[in-house]
């Protein structure tokens, strides 16, 4: 199974459906299940404040936060 490693605040926000899109600089033709993995990077004070503001709990570094289904890849433009 494919996996995306994401800073753990944002991975948990995806798992909690607070965040619904993940942006990358690359595109993929892959569609199907993908593991959302939390990075081992320590949370900054700013990340902790955002987690508290949005009620994001259970943030654990280096863990699987969710399994998602990658269904589309959309080009992001400045507009």
PyMOL Python script that loads the backbone (N, CA, C, O; Angstrom):
from pymol import cmd

cmd.read_pdbstr("""\
ATOM      1  N   UNK A   1       0.857  -1.181   0.000  1.00  0.00           N
ATOM      2  CA  UNK A   1       0.000   0.000   0.000  1.00  0.00           C
ATOM      3  C   UNK A   1       0.900   1.239   0.000  1.00  0.00           C
ATOM      4  O   UNK A   1       1.940   1.261   0.659  1.00  0.00           O
ATOM      5  N   UNK A   2       0.497   2.246  -0.730  1.00  0.00           N
ATOM      6  CA  UNK A   2       1.224   3.515  -0.781  1.00  0.00           C
ATOM      7  C   UNK A   2       0.999   4.288   0.516  1.00  0.00           C
ATOM      8  O   UNK A   2       0.001   4.084   1.208  1.00  0.00           O
ATOM      9  N   UNK A   3       1.933   5.173   0.836  1.00  0.00           N
ATOM     10  CA  UNK A   3       1.816   5.978   2.062  1.00  0.00           C
ATOM     11  C   UNK A   3       2.275   7.403   1.796  1.00  0.00           C
ATOM     12  O   UNK A   3       3.160   7.646   0.975  1.00  0.00           O
ATOM     13  N   UNK A   4       1.658   8.334   2.504  1.00  0.00           N
ATOM     14  CA  UNK A   4       2.089   9.732   2.510  1.00  0.00           C
ATOM     15  C   UNK A   4       2.483  10.078   3.932  1.00  0.00           C
ATOM     16  O   UNK A   4       1.704   9.876   4.864  1.00  0.00           O
ATOM     17  N   UNK A   5       3.693  10.598   4.104  1.00  0.00           N
ATOM     18  CA  UNK A   5       4.101  11.072   5.417  1.00  0.00           C
ATOM     19  C   UNK A   5       3.839  12.571   5.451  1.00  0.00           C
ATOM     20  O   UNK A   5       4.286  13.323   4.584  1.00  0.00           O
ATOM     21  N   UNK A   6       3.104  12.981   6.475  1.00  0.00           N
ATOM     22  CA  UNK A   6       2.669  14.368   6.599  1.00  0.00           C
ATOM     23  C   UNK A   6       2.955  14.826   8.023  1.00  0.00           C
ATOM     24  O   UNK A   6       2.829  14.041   8.963  1.00  0.00           O
ATOM     25  N   UNK A   7       3.341  16.096   8.191  1.00  0.00           N
ATOM     26  CA  UNK A   7       3.548  16.618   9.547  1.00  0.00           C
ATOM     27  C   UNK A   7       2.348  16.240  10.386  1.00  0.00           C
ATOM     28  O   UNK A   7       1.210  16.396   9.946  1.00  0.00           O
ATOM     29  N   UNK A   8       2.586  15.746  11.583  1.00  0.00           N
ATOM     30  CA  UNK A   8       1.520  15.067  12.311  1.00  0.00           C
ATOM     31  C   UNK A   8       0.304  15.916  12.630  1.00  0.00           C
ATOM     32  O   UNK A   8      -0.794  15.365  12.719  1.00  0.00           O
ATOM     33  N   UNK A   9       0.431  17.208  12.807  1.00  0.00           N
ATOM     34  CA  UNK A   9      -0.752  18.044  13.019  1.00  0.00           C
ATOM     35  C   UNK A   9      -1.688  17.949  11.809  1.00  0.00           C
ATOM     36  O   UNK A   9      -2.899  17.792  11.964  1.00  0.00           O
ATOM     37  N   UNK A  10      -1.114  18.044  10.601  1.00  0.00           N
ATOM     38  CA  UNK A  10      -1.913  18.047   9.387  1.00  0.00           C
ATOM     39  C   UNK A  10      -2.419  16.643   9.048  1.00  0.00           C
ATOM     40  O   UNK A  10      -3.508  16.496   8.492  1.00  0.00           O
ATOM     41  N   UNK A  11      -1.647  15.625   9.375  1.00  0.00           N
ATOM     42  CA  UNK A  11      -2.113  14.253   9.180  1.00  0.00           C
ATOM     43  C   UNK A  11      -3.330  13.980  10.055  1.00  0.00           C
ATOM     44  O   UNK A  11      -4.297  13.366   9.605  1.00  0.00           O
ATOM     45  N   UNK A  12      -3.283  14.432  11.297  1.00  0.00           N
ATOM     46  CA  UNK A  12      -4.423  14.227  12.191  1.00  0.00           C
ATOM     47  C   UNK A  12      -5.621  15.058  11.738  1.00  0.00           C
ATOM     48  O   UNK A  12      -6.764  14.618  11.867  1.00  0.00           O
ATOM     49  N   UNK A  13      -5.370  16.258  11.208  1.00  0.00           N
ATOM     50  CA  UNK A  13      -6.459  17.084  10.676  1.00  0.00           C
ATOM     51  C   UNK A  13      -7.122  16.386   9.483  1.00  0.00           C
ATOM     52  O   UNK A  13      -8.339  16.472   9.321  1.00  0.00           O
ATOM     53  N   UNK A  14      -6.338  15.699   8.651  1.00  0.00           N
ATOM     54  CA  UNK A  14      -6.916  14.915   7.561  1.00  0.00           C
ATOM     55  C   UNK A  14      -7.740  13.760   8.116  1.00  0.00           C
ATOM     56  O   UNK A  14      -8.850  13.502   7.649  1.00  0.00           O
ATOM     57  N   UNK A  15      -7.199  13.071   9.108  1.00  0.00           N
ATOM     58  CA  UNK A  15      -7.906  11.929   9.710  1.00  0.00           C
ATOM     59  C   UNK A  15      -9.225  12.373  10.343  1.00  0.00           C
ATOM     60  O   UNK A  15     -10.216  11.645  10.298  1.00  0.00           O
ATOM     61  N   UNK A  16      -9.231  13.568  10.932  1.00  0.00           N
ATOM     62  CA  UNK A  16     -10.431  14.104  11.587  1.00  0.00           C
ATOM     63  C   UNK A  16     -11.360  14.827  10.613  1.00  0.00           C
ATOM     64  O   UNK A  16     -12.400  15.350  11.013  1.00  0.00           O
ATOM     65  N   UNK A  17     -10.981  14.855   9.328  1.00  0.00           N
ATOM     66  CA  UNK A  17     -11.744  15.522   8.262  1.00  0.00           C
ATOM     67  C   UNK A  17     -11.889  17.027   8.462  1.00  0.00           C
ATOM     68  O   UNK A  17     -12.844  17.642   7.988  1.00  0.00           O
ATOM     69  N   UNK A  18     -10.928  17.605   9.170  1.00  0.00           N
ATOM     70  CA  UNK A  18     -10.852  19.062   9.298  1.00  0.00           C
ATOM     71  C   UNK A  18     -10.173  19.619   8.050  1.00  0.00           C
ATOM     72  O   UNK A  18     -10.538  20.687   7.560  1.00  0.00           O
ATOM     73  N   UNK A  19      -9.200  18.899   7.551  1.00  0.00           N
ATOM     74  CA  UNK A  19      -8.468  19.236   6.334  1.00  0.00           C
ATOM     75  C   UNK A  19      -8.889  18.196   5.295  1.00  0.00           C
ATOM     76  O   UNK A  19      -8.875  16.999   5.586  1.00  0.00           O
ATOM     77  N   UNK A  20      -9.262  18.630   4.093  1.00  0.00           N
ATOM     78  CA  UNK A  20      -9.741  17.662   3.107  1.00  0.00           C
ATOM     79  C   UNK A  20      -8.825  17.517   1.894  1.00  0.00           C
ATOM     80  O   UNK A  20      -8.999  16.594   1.098  1.00  0.00           O
ATOM     81  N   UNK A  21      -7.854  18.416   1.742  1.00  0.00           N
ATOM     82  CA  UNK A  21      -6.935  18.332   0.617  1.00  0.00           C
ATOM     83  C   UNK A  21      -5.505  18.307   1.132  1.00  0.00           C
ATOM     84  O   UNK A  21      -5.184  18.936   2.140  1.00  0.00           O
ATOM     85  N   UNK A  22      -4.659  17.581   0.434  1.00  0.00           N
ATOM     86  CA  UNK A  22      -3.226  17.588   0.699  1.00  0.00           C
ATOM     87  C   UNK A  22      -2.551  18.026  -0.588  1.00  0.00           C
ATOM     88  O   UNK A  22      -2.836  17.482  -1.655  1.00  0.00           O
ATOM     89  N   UNK A  23      -1.666  18.995  -0.500  1.00  0.00           N
ATOM     90  CA  UNK A  23      -0.994  19.497  -1.693  1.00  0.00           C
ATOM     91  C   UNK A  23       0.438  18.976  -1.734  1.00  0.00           C
ATOM     92  O   UNK A  23       1.114  18.866  -0.711  1.00  0.00           O
ATOM     93  N   UNK A  24       0.867  18.667  -2.924  1.00  0.00           N
ATOM     94  CA  UNK A  24       2.223  18.195  -3.193  1.00  0.00           C
ATOM     95  C   UNK A  24       2.724  18.897  -4.444  1.00  0.00           C
ATOM     96  O   UNK A  24       1.936  19.421  -5.231  1.00  0.00           O
ATOM     97  N   UNK A  25       4.044  18.905  -4.622  1.00  0.00           N
ATOM     98  CA  UNK A  25       4.619  19.542  -5.808  1.00  0.00           C
ATOM     99  C   UNK A  25       4.651  18.585  -6.993  1.00  0.00           C
ATOM    100  O   UNK A  25       5.021  18.982  -8.098  1.00  0.00           O
ATOM    101  N   UNK A  26       4.272  17.342  -6.779  1.00  0.00           N
ATOM    102  CA  UNK A  26       4.292  16.336  -7.825  1.00  0.00           C
ATOM    103  C   UNK A  26       2.896  15.758  -8.018  1.00  0.00           C
ATOM    104  O   UNK A  26       2.050  15.802  -7.124  1.00  0.00           O
ATOM    105  N   UNK A  27       2.683  15.215  -9.212  1.00  0.00           N
ATOM    106  CA  UNK A  27       1.400  14.564  -9.452  1.00  0.00           C
ATOM    107  C   UNK A  27       1.625  13.053  -9.512  1.00  0.00           C
ATOM    108  O   UNK A  27       2.757  12.587  -9.649  1.00  0.00           O
ATOM    109  N   UNK A  28       0.552  12.313  -9.411  1.00  0.00           N
ATOM    110  CA  UNK A  28       0.629  10.870  -9.469  1.00  0.00           C
ATOM    111  C   UNK A  28      -0.543  10.319 -10.268  1.00  0.00           C
ATOM    112  O   UNK A  28      -1.637  10.884 -10.268  1.00  0.00           O
ATOM    113  N   UNK A  29      -0.298   9.224 -10.939  1.00  0.00           N
ATOM    114  CA  UNK A  29      -1.376   8.539 -11.652  1.00  0.00           C
ATOM    115  C   UNK A  29      -2.036   7.502 -10.753  1.00  0.00           C
ATOM    116  O   UNK A  29      -3.056   6.915 -11.114  1.00  0.00           O
ATOM    117  N   UNK A  30      -1.444   7.277  -9.573  1.00  0.00           N
ATOM    118  CA  UNK A  30      -1.977   6.275  -8.652  1.00  0.00           C
ATOM    119  C   UNK A  30      -3.334   6.711  -8.111  1.00  0.00           C
ATOM    120  O   UNK A  30      -3.523   7.873  -7.750  1.00  0.00           O
ATOM    121  N   UNK A  31      -4.272   5.776  -8.058  1.00  0.00           N
ATOM    122  CA  UNK A  31      -5.564   5.986  -7.413  1.00  0.00           C
ATOM    123  C   UNK A  31      -5.832   4.752  -6.562  1.00  0.00           C
ATOM    124  O   UNK A  31      -5.567   3.627  -6.988  1.00  0.00           O
ATOM    125  N   UNK A  32      -6.348   4.961  -5.385  1.00  0.00           N
ATOM    126  CA  UNK A  32      -6.641   3.834  -4.516  1.00  0.00           C
ATOM    127  C   UNK A  32      -6.281   4.138  -3.074  1.00  0.00           C
ATOM    128  O   UNK A  32      -6.073   5.298  -2.716  1.00  0.00           O
ATOM    129  N   UNK A  33      -6.207   3.108  -2.242  1.00  0.00           N
ATOM    130  CA  UNK A  33      -5.961   3.319  -0.816  1.00  0.00           C
ATOM    131  C   UNK A  33      -4.552   3.849  -0.563  1.00  0.00           C
ATOM    132  O   UNK A  33      -3.595   3.475  -1.241  1.00  0.00           O
ATOM    133  N   UNK A  34      -4.455   4.716   0.415  1.00  0.00           N
ATOM    134  CA  UNK A  34      -3.176   5.303   0.807  1.00  0.00           C
ATOM    135  C   UNK A  34      -3.182   5.495   2.322  1.00  0.00           C
ATOM    136  O   UNK A  34      -4.179   5.925   2.902  1.00  0.00           O
ATOM    137  N   UNK A  35      -2.070   5.175   2.944  1.00  0.00           N
ATOM    138  CA  UNK A  35      -1.916   5.361   4.386  1.00  0.00           C
ATOM    139  C   UNK A  35      -1.441   6.789   4.645  1.00  0.00           C
ATOM    140  O   UNK A  35      -0.515   7.270   3.992  1.00  0.00           O
ATOM    141  N   UNK A  36      -2.077   7.456   5.595  1.00  0.00           N
ATOM    142  CA  UNK A  36      -1.637   8.781   6.034  1.00  0.00           C
ATOM    143  C   UNK A  36      -0.782   8.554   7.281  1.00  0.00           C
ATOM    144  O   UNK A  36      -1.286   8.149   8.329  1.00  0.00           O
ATOM    145  N   UNK A  37       0.499   8.818   7.151  1.00  0.00           N
ATOM    146  CA  UNK A  37       1.486   8.548   8.196  1.00  0.00           C
ATOM    147  C   UNK A  37       1.949   9.876   8.804  1.00  0.00           C
ATOM    148  O   UNK A  37       2.225  10.831   8.077  1.00  0.00           O
ATOM    149  N   UNK A  38       2.031   9.933  10.119  1.00  0.00           N
ATOM    150  CA  UNK A  38       2.476  11.165  10.779  1.00  0.00           C
ATOM    151  C   UNK A  38       3.991  11.184  10.866  1.00  0.00           C
ATOM    152  O   UNK A  38       4.620  10.172  11.171  1.00  0.00           O
ATOM    153  N   UNK A  39       4.570  12.348  10.594  1.00  0.00           N
ATOM    154  CA  UNK A  39       6.030  12.467  10.655  1.00  0.00           C
ATOM    155  C   UNK A  39       6.506  12.411  12.105  1.00  0.00           C
ATOM    156  O   UNK A  39       5.724  12.575  13.040  1.00  0.00           O
ATOM    157  N   UNK A  40       7.789  12.179  12.265  1.00  0.00           N
ATOM    158  CA  UNK A  40       8.373  12.125  13.603  1.00  0.00           C
ATOM    159  C   UNK A  40       8.870  13.502  14.043  1.00  0.00           C
ATOM    160  O   UNK A  40       9.407  13.647  15.141  1.00  0.00           O
ATOM    161  N   UNK A  41       8.696  14.495  13.204  1.00  0.00           N
ATOM    162  CA  UNK A  41       9.139  15.862  13.506  1.00  0.00           C
ATOM    163  C   UNK A  41       8.366  16.416  14.700  1.00  0.00           C
ATOM    164  O   UNK A  41       7.138  16.340  14.721  1.00  0.00           O
ATOM    165  N   UNK A  42       9.058  16.969  15.692  1.00  0.00           N
ATOM    166  CA  UNK A  42       8.353  17.544  16.849  1.00  0.00           C
ATOM    167  C   UNK A  42       7.448  18.708  16.435  1.00  0.00           C
ATOM    168  O   UNK A  42       7.767  19.459  15.513  1.00  0.00           O
ATOM    169  N   UNK A  43       6.327  18.842  17.124  1.00  0.00           N
ATOM    170  CA  UNK A  43       5.417  19.954  16.829  1.00  0.00           C
ATOM    171  C   UNK A  43       5.995  21.247  17.383  1.00  0.00           C
ATOM    172  O   UNK A  43       6.517  21.282  18.498  1.00  0.00           O
ATOM    173  N   UNK A  44       5.898  22.304  16.595  1.00  0.00           N
ATOM    174  CA  UNK A  44       6.321  23.627  17.038  1.00  0.00           C
ATOM    175  C   UNK A  44       5.249  24.218  17.943  1.00  0.00           C
ATOM    176  O   UNK A  44       4.147  23.679  18.048  1.00  0.00           O
ATOM    177  N   UNK A  45       5.575  25.318  18.588  1.00  0.00           N
ATOM    178  CA  UNK A  45       4.592  26.016  19.426  1.00  0.00           C
ATOM    179  C   UNK A  45       3.410  26.471  18.568  1.00  0.00           C
ATOM    180  O   UNK A  45       2.267  26.451  19.024  1.00  0.00           O
ATOM    181  N   UNK A  46       3.683  26.878  17.341  1.00  0.00           N
ATOM    182  CA  UNK A  46       2.619  27.310  16.425  1.00  0.00           C
ATOM    183  C   UNK A  46       1.698  26.125  16.091  1.00  0.00           C
ATOM    184  O   UNK A  46       0.476  26.276  16.076  1.00  0.00           O
ATOM    185  N   UNK A  47       2.284  24.950  15.825  1.00  0.00           N
ATOM    186  CA  UNK A  47       1.486  23.757  15.546  1.00  0.00           C
ATOM    187  C   UNK A  47       0.609  23.398  16.740  1.00  0.00           C
ATOM    188  O   UNK A  47      -0.560  23.054  16.570  1.00  0.00           O
ATOM    189  N   UNK A  48       1.161  23.476  17.937  1.00  0.00           N
ATOM    190  CA  UNK A  48       0.406  23.152  19.152  1.00  0.00           C
ATOM    191  C   UNK A  48      -0.767  24.120  19.333  1.00  0.00           C
ATOM    192  O   UNK A  48      -1.861  23.717  19.727  1.00  0.00           O
ATOM    193  N   UNK A  49      -0.523  25.404  19.038  1.00  0.00           N
ATOM    194  CA  UNK A  49      -1.592  26.398  19.141  1.00  0.00           C
ATOM    195  C   UNK A  49      -2.703  26.111  18.126  1.00  0.00           C
ATOM    196  O   UNK A  49      -3.885  26.230  18.448  1.00  0.00           O
ATOM    197  N   UNK A  50      -2.320  25.731  16.893  1.00  0.00           N
ATOM    198  CA  UNK A  50      -3.318  25.386  15.869  1.00  0.00           C
ATOM    199  C   UNK A  50      -4.105  24.147  16.273  1.00  0.00           C
ATOM    200  O   UNK A  50      -5.322  24.097  16.089  1.00  0.00           O
ATOM    201  N   UNK A  51      -3.420  23.148  16.820  1.00  0.00           N
ATOM    202  CA  UNK A  51      -4.108  21.933  17.272  1.00  0.00           C
ATOM    203  C   UNK A  51      -5.139  22.269  18.341  1.00  0.00           C
ATOM    204  O   UNK A  51      -6.255  21.750  18.324  1.00  0.00           O
ATOM    205  N   UNK A  52      -4.765  23.128  19.258  1.00  0.00           N
ATOM    206  CA  UNK A  52      -5.702  23.520  20.323  1.00  0.00           C
ATOM    207  C   UNK A  52      -6.865  24.326  19.746  1.00  0.00           C
ATOM    208  O   UNK A  52      -8.017  24.112  20.121  1.00  0.00           O
ATOM    209  N   UNK A  53      -6.566  25.246  18.840  1.00  0.00           N
ATOM    210  CA  UNK A  53      -7.596  26.098  18.245  1.00  0.00           C
ATOM    211  C   UNK A  53      -8.662  25.269  17.527  1.00  0.00           C
ATOM    212  O   UNK A  53      -9.852  25.570  17.621  1.00  0.00           O
ATOM    213  N   UNK A  54      -8.234  24.221  16.806  1.00  0.00           N
ATOM    214  CA  UNK A  54      -9.167  23.416  16.028  1.00  0.00           C
ATOM    215  C   UNK A  54      -9.609  22.137  16.732  1.00  0.00           C
ATOM    216  O   UNK A  54     -10.310  21.310  16.148  1.00  0.00           O
ATOM    217  N   UNK A  55      -9.198  21.979  17.981  1.00  0.00           N
ATOM    218  CA  UNK A  55      -9.623  20.817  18.756  1.00  0.00           C
ATOM    219  C   UNK A  55      -9.053  19.497  18.265  1.00  0.00           C
ATOM    220  O   UNK A  55      -9.684  18.449  18.402  1.00  0.00           O
ATOM    221  N   UNK A  56      -7.857  19.552  17.691  1.00  0.00           N
ATOM    222  CA  UNK A  56      -7.213  18.344  17.173  1.00  0.00           C
ATOM    223  C   UNK A  56      -6.488  17.663  18.321  1.00  0.00           C
ATOM    224  O   UNK A  56      -5.586  18.235  18.933  1.00  0.00           O
ATOM    225  N   UNK A  57      -6.898  16.425  18.604  1.00  0.00           N
ATOM    226  CA  UNK A  57      -6.300  15.666  19.704  1.00  0.00           C
ATOM    227  C   UNK A  57      -5.790  14.337  19.173  1.00  0.00           C
ATOM    228  O   UNK A  57      -6.095  13.945  18.047  1.00  0.00           O
ATOM    229  N   UNK A  58      -5.025  13.664  19.983  1.00  0.00           N
ATOM    230  CA  UNK A  58      -4.527  12.349  19.589  1.00  0.00           C
ATOM    231  C   UNK A  58      -3.403  12.411  18.584  1.00  0.00           C
ATOM    232  O   UNK A  58      -3.155  11.442  17.866  1.00  0.00           O
ATOM    233  N   UNK A  59      -2.714  13.549  18.525  1.00  0.00           N
ATOM    234  CA  UNK A  59      -1.625  13.710  17.585  1.00  0.00           C
ATOM    235  C   UNK A  59      -0.406  12.957  18.115  1.00  0.00           C
ATOM    236  O   UNK A  59       0.157  13.312  19.151  1.00  0.00           O
ATOM    237  N   UNK A  60      -0.012  11.921  17.395  1.00  0.00           N
ATOM    238  CA  UNK A  60       1.140  11.128  17.800  1.00  0.00           C
ATOM    239  C   UNK A  60       2.134  11.079  16.648  1.00  0.00           C
ATOM    240  O   UNK A  60       1.761  10.730  15.528  1.00  0.00           O
ATOM    241  N   UNK A  61       3.385  11.421  16.904  1.00  0.00           N
ATOM    242  CA  UNK A  61       4.383  11.377  15.831  1.00  0.00           C
ATOM    243  C   UNK A  61       4.753   9.952  15.443  1.00  0.00           C
ATOM    244  O   UNK A  61       4.792   9.058  16.289  1.00  0.00           O
ATOM    245  N   UNK A  62       5.025   9.747  14.153  1.00  0.00           N
ATOM    246  CA  UNK A  62       5.498   8.470  13.658  1.00  0.00           C
ATOM    247  C   UNK A  62       4.475   7.354  13.646  1.00  0.00           C
ATOM    248  O   UNK A  62       4.846   6.189  13.789  1.00  0.00           O
ATOM    249  N   UNK A  63       3.209   7.669  13.484  1.00  0.00           N
ATOM    250  CA  UNK A  63       2.134   6.655  13.507  1.00  0.00           C
ATOM    251  C   UNK A  63       1.253   6.784  12.271  1.00  0.00           C
ATOM    252  O   UNK A  63       1.309   7.777  11.545  1.00  0.00           O
ATOM    253  N   UNK A  64       0.444   5.762  12.051  1.00  0.00           N
ATOM    254  CA  UNK A  64      -0.572   5.833  11.002  1.00  0.00           C
ATOM    255  C   UNK A  64      -1.777   6.558  11.580  1.00  0.00           C
ATOM    256  O   UNK A  64      -2.349   6.129  12.582  1.00  0.00           O
ATOM    257  N   UNK A  65      -2.157   7.658  10.943  1.00  0.00           N
ATOM    258  CA  UNK A  65      -3.298   8.446  11.412  1.00  0.00           C
ATOM    259  C   UNK A  65      -4.595   7.985  10.757  1.00  0.00           C
ATOM    260  O   UNK A  65      -5.666   8.057  11.359  1.00  0.00           O
ATOM    261  N   UNK A  66      -4.486   7.509   9.514  1.00  0.00           N
ATOM    262  CA  UNK A  66      -5.701   7.129   8.786  1.00  0.00           C
ATOM    263  C   UNK A  66      -5.334   6.355   7.527  1.00  0.00           C
ATOM    264  O   UNK A  66      -4.179   6.338   7.100  1.00  0.00           O
ATOM    265  N   UNK A  67      -6.332   5.723   6.952  1.00  0.00           N
ATOM    266  CA  UNK A  67      -6.225   5.150   5.619  1.00  0.00           C
ATOM    267  C   UNK A  67      -7.248   5.898   4.780  1.00  0.00           C
ATOM    268  O   UNK A  67      -8.417   5.999   5.152  1.00  0.00           O
ATOM    269  N   UNK A  68      -6.803   6.417   3.655  1.00  0.00           N
ATOM    270  CA  UNK A  68      -7.673   7.218   2.799  1.00  0.00           C
ATOM    271  C   UNK A  68      -7.737   6.590   1.409  1.00  0.00           C
ATOM    272  O   UNK A  68      -7.018   5.639   1.103  1.00  0.00           O
ATOM    273  N   UNK A  69      -8.601   7.137   0.594  1.00  0.00           N
ATOM    274  CA  UNK A  69      -8.721   6.686  -0.790  1.00  0.00           C
ATOM    275  C   UNK A  69      -8.355   7.857  -1.687  1.00  0.00           C
ATOM    276  O   UNK A  69      -9.081   8.849  -1.746  1.00  0.00           O
ATOM    277  N   UNK A  70      -7.238   7.743  -2.380  1.00  0.00           N
ATOM    278  CA  UNK A  70      -6.805   8.784  -3.306  1.00  0.00           C
ATOM    279  C   UNK A  70      -7.627   8.650  -4.580  1.00  0.00           C
ATOM    280  O   UNK A  70      -7.510   7.663  -5.305  1.00  0.00           O
ATOM    281  N   UNK A  71      -8.461   9.655  -4.845  1.00  0.00           N
ATOM    282  CA  UNK A  71      -9.392   9.564  -5.960  1.00  0.00           C
ATOM    283  C   UNK A  71      -9.092  10.518  -7.109  1.00  0.00           C
ATOM    284  O   UNK A  71      -9.579  10.310  -8.220  1.00  0.00           O
ATOM    285  N   UNK A  72      -8.306  11.552  -6.866  1.00  0.00           N
ATOM    286  CA  UNK A  72      -8.060  12.544  -7.909  1.00  0.00           C
ATOM    287  C   UNK A  72      -6.770  13.287  -7.610  1.00  0.00           C
ATOM    288  O   UNK A  72      -6.288  13.302  -6.478  1.00  0.00           O
ATOM    289  N   UNK A  73      -6.229  13.898  -8.640  1.00  0.00           N
ATOM    290  CA  UNK A  73      -5.033  14.723  -8.536  1.00  0.00           C
ATOM    291  C   UNK A  73      -5.351  16.007  -9.314  1.00  0.00           C
ATOM    292  O   UNK A  73      -5.531  15.971 -10.531  1.00  0.00           O
ATOM    293  N   UNK A  74      -5.417  17.125  -8.612  1.00  0.00           N
ATOM    294  CA  UNK A  74      -5.870  18.379  -9.195  1.00  0.00           C
ATOM    295  C   UNK A  74      -4.712  19.368  -9.251  1.00  0.00           C
ATOM    296  O   UNK A  74      -3.997  19.548  -8.265  1.00  0.00           O
ATOM    297  N   UNK A  75      -4.528  20.002 -10.391  1.00  0.00           N
ATOM    298  CA  UNK A  75      -3.493  21.017 -10.538  1.00  0.00           C
ATOM    299  C   UNK A  75      -3.881  22.262  -9.737  1.00  0.00           C
ATOM    300  O   UNK A  75      -4.966  22.810  -9.930  1.00  0.00           O
ATOM    301  N   UNK A  76      -3.012  22.701  -8.856  1.00  0.00           N
ATOM    302  CA  UNK A  76      -3.256  23.896  -8.063  1.00  0.00           C
ATOM    303  C   UNK A  76      -2.640  25.085  -8.783  1.00  0.00           C
ATOM    304  O   UNK A  76      -1.482  25.034  -9.198  1.00  0.00           O
ATOM    305  N   UNK A  77      -3.410  26.152  -8.931  1.00  0.00           N
ATOM    306  CA  UNK A  77      -2.906  27.378  -9.560  1.00  0.00           C
ATOM    307  C   UNK A  77      -3.114  28.531  -8.577  1.00  0.00           C
ATOM    308  O   UNK A  77      -3.891  28.414  -7.630  1.00  0.00           O
ATOM    309  N   UNK A  78      -2.421  29.634  -8.806  1.00  0.00           N
ATOM    310  CA  UNK A  78      -2.498  30.763  -7.886  1.00  0.00           C
ATOM    311  C   UNK A  78      -3.898  31.347  -7.783  1.00  0.00           C
ATOM    312  O   UNK A  78      -4.273  31.851  -6.724  1.00  0.00           O
ATOM    313  N   UNK A  79      -4.674  31.294  -8.846  1.00  0.00           N
ATOM    314  CA  UNK A  79      -6.025  31.844  -8.825  1.00  0.00           C
ATOM    315  C   UNK A  79      -6.860  31.067  -7.842  1.00  0.00           C
ATOM    316  O   UNK A  79      -8.041  31.366  -7.665  1.00  0.00           O
TER     317      UNK A  79
END
""", "prot")
cmd.dss("prot")
cmd.show_as("cartoon", "prot")
cmd.util.cbc("prot")
cmd.orient("prot")
